[in-house]
Amino acid sequence: MKDELLQVNAMTQDSSPVQPLAGQRELVLRVMPMPADANANGDIFGGWIMAQVDIAGSILPARLSRGRVTTVAVNEFVFKQPVSIGDLLSFYATVTRVGRTSVTVHVEVFAERDPENLHVVKVTEANLTYVAIDREGKPRLVTA
């Protein structure tokens, strides 16, 4: 929490975003799935989780490349536990590779369950690759 506050303070003091460090895990998204995101059994659709992972995974590459990125590969995606309505999901991203035009990210998703008897479980993890693109959609150099 202290590191997150320092990053926020750093952003407000000079108005330039703090660059993610390779290998440093960062909380990039928190969301609670709603009933519309669930199937008839009350489990959250895998496709909904995949979309949230893609959004979360794109945050560090966009910041690192200082612009637009697009997903070019989902290298690995593992559903470890089902996700239920009411779970609070936290998405942590780690930059694992920076290339000339691409950034690969590892995303881990944890669910906070049962607020009265709180426990946290890893529900999903994935590796995704993004490419920095220009206004015409052409690859551009990642400027770190």
Backbone bond lengths (Angstrom), bond angles and torsions (degrees), N, CA, C in turn:
res aa  C-N    CA-C-N  psi(-1)  N-CA   C-N-CA  omega(-1)  CA-C   N-CA-C  phi
1 M - - - 1.457 - - 1.525 110.40 -
2 K 1.325 116.85 -42.31 1.457 120.47 -179.58 1.529 110.60 -61.09
3 D 1.361 116.37 -42.66 1.462 120.18 178.68 1.529 111.35 -62.57
4 E 1.356 116.43 -39.33 1.461 119.94 178.53 1.524 110.70 -63.40
5 L 1.329 116.86 -40.96 1.464 120.13 178.52 1.522 111.03 -65.19
6 L 1.322 116.58 -39.46 1.468 119.97 177.20 1.517 110.73 -62.01
7 Q 1.351 117.09 -39.94 1.456 120.17 178.83 1.523 110.79 -65.59
8 V 1.327 116.93 -42.79 1.466 120.15 178.15 1.524 109.68 -62.08
9 N 1.339 117.38 -45.14 1.453 120.52 178.60 1.518 111.43 -62.00
10 A 1.321 117.35 -39.26 1.463 120.64 178.82 1.524 110.38 -62.89
11 M 1.338 116.93 -37.58 1.466 120.00 179.73 1.517 111.29 -68.02
12 T 1.321 117.29 -38.69 1.458 119.51 -175.50 1.525 111.99 -76.97
13 Q 1.331 117.82 -24.54 1.455 119.71 -177.23 1.516 112.63 -76.75
14 D 1.338 117.74 -41.13 1.467 118.06 -178.05 1.526 112.56 -120.51
15 S 1.311 118.37 4.26 1.461 127.25 176.81 1.524 114.47 59.03
16 S 1.327 119.24 12.94 1.453 120.51 172.83 1.515 108.40 -105.81
17 P 1.347 117.14 138.71 1.456 119.15 -174.97 1.519 112.19 -67.52
18 V 1.327 115.32 147.71 1.454 121.67 175.88 1.523 107.11 -74.53
19 Q 1.318 117.07 129.78 1.455 121.14 -178.35 1.523 110.23 -81.28
20 P 1.353 117.19 136.95 1.459 119.42 177.08 1.519 110.38 -70.12
21 L 1.313 116.37 143.25 1.450 121.11 176.95 1.520 109.17 -94.46
22 A 1.334 116.72 138.45 1.456 120.42 177.78 1.519 109.33 -57.35
23 G 1.318 116.04 134.11 1.450 120.80 178.93 1.518 115.00 84.49
24 Q 1.317 118.33 -5.48 1.468 121.84 -179.84 1.522 109.41 -94.72
25 R 1.332 117.28 120.44 1.468 121.86 -179.55 1.522 109.46 -78.25
26 E 1.334 115.69 135.47 1.456 120.21 -177.54 1.527 110.38 -135.31
27 L 1.333 116.20 135.73 1.458 121.18 173.16 1.522 107.20 -70.15
28 V 1.341 117.20 120.19 1.458 119.88 -175.88 1.527 113.20 -116.88
29 L 1.347 117.74 -15.67 1.457 119.70 -177.25 1.523 109.54 -161.27
30 R 1.330 115.71 142.18 1.469 122.10 171.09 1.518 107.10 -133.60
31 V 1.320 115.95 134.93 1.460 120.31 -178.32 1.521 109.84 -154.65
32 M 1.328 114.88 149.87 1.452 120.66 175.68 1.529 108.75 -114.00
33 P 1.335 118.29 118.59 1.465 119.69 178.70 1.522 111.30 -65.97
34 M 1.317 114.75 147.24 1.455 122.36 -177.04 1.528 110.40 -110.61
35 P 1.325 117.84 168.91 1.475 120.42 -178.52 1.532 113.91 -54.41
36 A 1.304 118.45 -34.10 1.474 120.72 179.59 1.529 112.09 -66.38
37 D 1.334 117.96 -15.51 1.459 122.57 -179.15 1.529 111.88 -92.76
38 A 1.348 117.06 3.72 1.466 121.55 -173.85 1.524 112.63 -110.19
39 N 1.330 114.43 156.74 1.460 120.51 174.23 1.534 109.36 -87.85
40 A 1.323 116.47 -174.00 1.467 120.92 -176.64 1.529 112.72 -65.23
41 N 1.322 117.86 -20.24 1.469 121.14 178.89 1.520 112.82 -88.32
42 G 1.331 117.23 -4.28 1.458 120.93 -178.83 1.514 113.90 88.61
43 D 1.337 116.89 3.32 1.460 120.85 175.60 1.528 109.06 -87.85
44 I 1.318 115.75 144.75 1.460 120.35 -179.38 1.533 109.02 -74.60
45 F 1.328 115.88 136.87 1.463 121.67 179.92 1.523 110.79 -57.70
46 G 1.321 116.69 135.00 1.453 121.65 176.56 1.515 111.99 -59.22
47 G 1.311 117.40 -36.16 1.467 121.37 179.33 1.520 111.97 -64.29
48 W 1.330 116.89 -35.60 1.463 120.45 176.96 1.519 109.87 -65.61
49 I 1.332 116.03 -43.68 1.467 120.08 178.61 1.523 109.79 -63.05
50 M 1.334 117.20 -42.22 1.466 120.60 179.46 1.526 110.96 -60.43
51 A 1.316 117.17 -40.87 1.472 120.54 178.85 1.523 111.09 -63.57
52 Q 1.337 116.71 -41.52 1.466 120.13 178.91 1.526 110.88 -66.14
53 V 1.339 117.22 -39.38 1.466 121.39 177.53 1.523 109.91 -62.84
54 D 1.328 117.23 -40.58 1.467 120.79 179.31 1.530 110.81 -63.53
55 I 1.321 116.71 -42.21 1.468 120.65 177.02 1.530 109.84 -63.01
56 A 1.327 116.29 -49.66 1.470 120.56 -179.16 1.524 111.08 -61.78
57 G 1.323 116.35 -41.08 1.453 120.57 -178.71 1.509 113.98 -66.28
58 S 1.310 117.40 -25.97 1.471 120.99 -176.86 1.529 113.34 -80.81
59 I 1.319 118.05 -14.64 1.466 120.74 -172.91 1.523 112.59 -65.61
60 L 1.318 118.02 -49.85 1.467 119.54 -179.56 1.529 112.37 -67.88
61 P 1.336 120.21 -43.28 1.468 118.95 176.40 1.534 113.17 -60.36
62 A 1.324 117.63 -38.09 1.468 120.08 178.39 1.527 110.23 -65.65
63 R 1.318 116.33 -40.75 1.461 120.11 178.73 1.528 110.57 -68.15
64 L 1.315 116.09 -44.72 1.461 121.42 -178.21 1.529 111.71 -63.95
65 S 1.329 116.46 -41.17 1.470 120.26 -177.96 1.524 112.50 -88.00
66 R 1.321 116.09 -4.79 1.462 122.48 179.29 1.527 112.77 57.09
67 G 1.323 114.31 46.70 1.456 117.97 177.97 1.517 113.13 168.97
68 R 1.290 113.45 -160.19 1.453 123.23 -174.36 1.531 111.58 -68.64
69 V 1.344 115.26 139.05 1.459 121.20 174.00 1.524 108.73 -133.26
70 T 1.318 115.38 159.73 1.461 120.67 175.20 1.520 109.00 -134.47
71 T 1.305 115.63 148.54 1.457 120.98 178.72 1.522 108.41 -75.14
72 V 1.337 116.77 128.41 1.463 119.75 177.02 1.520 112.33 -113.85
73 A 1.333 116.99 -20.41 1.461 118.48 179.32 1.521 111.08 -156.58
74 V 1.310 114.23 139.68 1.455 121.41 165.74 1.524 103.12 -105.91
75 N 1.320 115.30 100.53 1.457 121.22 -172.49 1.523 112.76 -75.61
76 E 1.326 115.49 -32.39 1.466 120.91 179.44 1.518 107.86 -159.57
77 F 1.328 115.65 141.21 1.464 120.86 178.39 1.508 107.50 -146.35
78 V 1.334 117.33 119.96 1.457 121.49 -176.63 1.530 109.33 -126.32
79 F 1.331 115.31 122.93 1.455 121.10 172.51 1.522 106.58 -92.06
80 K 1.326 117.07 114.43 1.462 121.29 -175.23 1.528 112.66 -94.18
81 Q 1.326 116.55 -34.74 1.464 122.63 -177.82 1.524 107.63 -144.25
82 P 1.337 117.77 150.39 1.469 118.57 174.02 1.529 110.71 -67.74
83 V 1.314 115.43 153.67 1.461 122.57 176.74 1.524 106.89 -110.61
84 S 1.326 116.22 137.67 1.467 121.35 -177.04 1.518 111.11 -117.35
85 I 1.318 114.88 160.07 1.458 120.98 172.82 1.524 107.42 -57.30
86 G 1.327 117.04 134.18 1.454 121.29 179.41 1.514 114.45 95.20
87 D 1.339 118.01 -14.60 1.470 119.44 173.83 1.527 108.25 -67.47
88 L 1.316 116.78 137.70 1.461 120.50 173.14 1.519 106.61 -96.48
89 L 1.330 116.44 115.99 1.456 121.88 -175.84 1.521 111.15 -96.40
90 S 1.324 115.67 132.60 1.461 122.44 175.34 1.521 107.51 -117.34
91 F 1.331 115.89 128.39 1.459 123.12 -177.21 1.520 108.79 -109.00
92 Y 1.325 115.90 120.16 1.458 122.16 179.10 1.521 108.50 -111.83
93 A 1.324 116.63 132.13 1.463 121.34 -179.57 1.520 109.82 -118.37
94 T 1.330 114.28 145.26 1.456 122.23 176.62 1.516 108.04 -134.21
95 V 1.326 117.24 126.26 1.468 120.77 174.74 1.523 107.11 -73.28
96 T 1.328 115.99 123.39 1.465 119.74 -178.79 1.529 112.86 -107.77
97 R 1.328 116.76 -19.06 1.465 119.71 179.68 1.523 108.97 -157.64
98 V 1.322 115.72 137.02 1.471 121.57 173.40 1.521 106.88 -122.75
99 G 1.323 115.61 120.11 1.462 121.01 177.36 1.517 110.38 -104.63
100 R 1.316 116.17 -164.98 1.478 120.11 178.90 1.526 111.27 -65.28
101 T 1.349 116.33 -44.98 1.465 120.55 -178.87 1.525 112.79 -122.95
102 S 1.327 117.34 -6.02 1.463 120.11 -173.33 1.526 112.35 -121.53
103 V 1.322 113.41 157.95 1.463 122.09 176.17 1.530 106.99 -136.15
104 T 1.322 116.45 128.08 1.459 121.60 176.45 1.521 108.18 -104.52
105 V 1.346 114.58 138.09 1.457 121.72 -173.65 1.523 109.40 -131.38
106 H 1.321 115.32 140.87 1.463 122.02 171.70 1.525 106.66 -103.31
107 V 1.324 116.95 127.56 1.464 121.98 179.62 1.521 108.90 -116.96
108 E 1.327 116.09 130.48 1.456 122.56 174.63 1.525 108.16 -117.31
109 V 1.331 115.67 137.07 1.458 120.91 -178.73 1.521 108.69 -119.11
110 F 1.330 115.41 126.48 1.464 121.97 179.52 1.522 108.81 -117.45
111 A 1.333 115.77 141.18 1.468 121.76 177.92 1.518 109.03 -109.69
112 E 1.335 114.86 129.42 1.463 120.83 170.18 1.519 106.25 -91.97
113 R 1.327 115.33 123.81 1.464 120.69 -175.31 1.515 111.74 -123.01
114 D 1.328 114.95 152.30 1.463 123.57 173.40 1.524 111.72 50.73
115 P 1.332 117.32 79.14 1.466 121.16 -176.07 1.530 114.32 -54.38
116 E 1.332 117.79 -29.86 1.467 120.38 179.93 1.529 111.83 -71.70
117 N 1.326 116.10 -29.46 1.464 122.04 178.95 1.536 106.71 -135.37
118 L 1.326 115.01 62.38 1.456 122.86 -168.86 1.526 113.77 -53.69
119 H 1.336 114.32 130.71 1.452 120.26 167.73 1.522 108.03 -142.63
120 V 1.333 114.96 151.11 1.460 122.34 -175.62 1.519 108.43 -118.66
121 V 1.338 116.10 131.85 1.463 120.69 179.01 1.523 109.78 -131.49
122 K 1.336 114.93 145.08 1.468 119.08 173.67 1.524 107.21 -78.16
123 V 1.343 116.20 125.09 1.456 120.33 -176.51 1.526 113.52 -107.46
124 T 1.322 116.92 -25.03 1.465 120.63 -175.76 1.515 108.83 -154.35
125 E 1.327 116.18 149.05 1.458 120.72 166.73 1.518 108.32 -146.36
126 A 1.329 115.30 151.33 1.458 120.28 -175.33 1.517 110.70 -154.43
127 N 1.320 114.84 155.87 1.461 122.36 171.64 1.517 107.23 -120.76
128 L 1.327 115.82 126.11 1.457 121.52 -178.03 1.522 109.80 -130.67
129 T 1.329 115.79 151.46 1.456 121.24 177.10 1.523 108.82 -120.23
130 Y 1.318 114.78 133.62 1.463 123.30 179.82 1.521 108.49 -119.22
131 V 1.325 116.06 149.68 1.465 121.38 175.37 1.516 108.17 -118.30
132 A 1.321 115.72 135.02 1.466 121.53 174.83 1.522 107.50 -72.46
133 I 1.334 116.42 132.66 1.464 120.34 -179.69 1.522 110.75 -129.74
134 D 1.334 114.35 156.16 1.462 119.98 178.15 1.529 109.83 -91.68
135 R 1.310 117.19 -170.78 1.467 121.88 -176.57 1.534 112.83 -64.71
136 E 1.324 116.03 -23.78 1.461 120.07 179.25 1.534 112.02 -92.51
137 G 1.330 116.52 1.94 1.455 120.61 179.74 1.517 113.95 83.49
138 K 1.314 117.64 12.42 1.465 122.20 179.39 1.527 109.25 -91.21
139 P 1.344 116.84 144.96 1.467 119.21 178.11 1.521 111.46 -58.35
140 R 1.327 115.25 143.78 1.460 121.74 176.58 1.523 108.23 -133.90
141 L 1.301 116.83 164.11 1.454 121.52 -179.30 1.529 110.45 -67.94
142 V 1.328 115.36 141.60 1.460 120.99 172.56 1.525 105.81 -78.43
143 T 1.304 117.08 122.74 1.468 120.93 -179.36 1.514 108.22 -104.82
144 A 1.307 115.79 99.68 1.472 119.42 -176.80 1.495 111.89 -99.58
